[in-house]
């Protein structure tokens, strides 16, 4: 079933580091708190950008609003 909810983009940074597919991400806690479930978890998705941005970020982050 398709989810029609709009993507929520997270302000932060996400970069691929090294040659092993590791993504290093930094996100401000205040941004995530409003999306935490009753157990305190926030589900995020990290996607590869088409082009590296001016800050060297290779990926972007969204809040996953689907069912866990």
N, C-alpha and C positions, 0 to 999 in steps of 0.2 A: 504494500500500500504506500503510495507516495505521500510525503509530508509537504504540505503547502505553506508551512511557516517560513517567514522571511529569515535569512541568515543574519545572525548577530555577530558582527566582527569585533574581535578583541583588540584593543590598542596594546601593543607590546612589541617584542621582537622575537623572531624565530629564525635561526640560521642553522644550516647543515654544517657540522664540524667534523673534520677528519674524513676518512674514506670508508667508514663503516655504516653510513646511513643514520648516524645519530643527529637528532635535532635538539639544539639547545634553545629553550624558550624562556622569556622573562615576561611576567604578567603582574600588574599591580593587584594585590589582594582585594582592594576595594571594588574593583571591577567584577570580580568573581562572586563576591558574597551574596549579591542579590539573586544569583542563579543557583545557589546551593539548594540541594534537596533536603528533606527532613533529617537525613543522616549526615549532612555536611559535605556531600560530594558534588562536584561540578564536572559534567562530561564535556570535553572539548574535542575538536577535530583540528588537525594540522594539515594544511595543503601546500603543495609546492607552487610557488609563483611562476608565472611565465617568464618573468625577467627579474633579476636582482634589483632591489630598490636602491635609492641613494645612500642608505645606511648599511647596505650589505646584507639585508634580510633576504633570505631565499625562500621563506615560507610565510604563510599567514595563518591565523588562528580564528576559529569560530566557536560559539557555544552550540553544543548539540542539544536541541530541544526535543528530540525523539524520546521514545520509551527506552529505559535502561534495560 
